[in-house]
Amino acid sequence: MKYRNKTVTVLIDVRSRLEFMFGHVPGAICIPAPKIGGDALAQRGIARDAGILVYCASGSRSAGAAQRLKQAGYTRVVDGGGLAEVKKHLRHE
């Protein structure tokens, strides 16, 4: 997949599980913002060099989540901002 010309292989929705249940990007996994970090991704087998796109409802939670992942050593993290923005710019190729 491509998001604004960046290759992504992992989509992470950092909204609550309830928000996720009411709609999300197909193929995304839900890791609520308070639980996001290197351990949460490592437990799911997500490599530190994977192309990761994080998003939330408006962009504030995703910004913090992206920063925490970068601090944990994930090198290819993209903050997609809000769900509507991601749906608008994500291309499945």
Buried (B, 14 or more C-beta within 10 A) or exposed (E): BBBEEEEBEBBBBBBBEEBBEEEBBEEBBBBBBEEBBBEBBBEEEBBBEBBBBBBBBBBEBBBBBBBBBBEBEBEBBBBBBBBEBBBEBBEEE
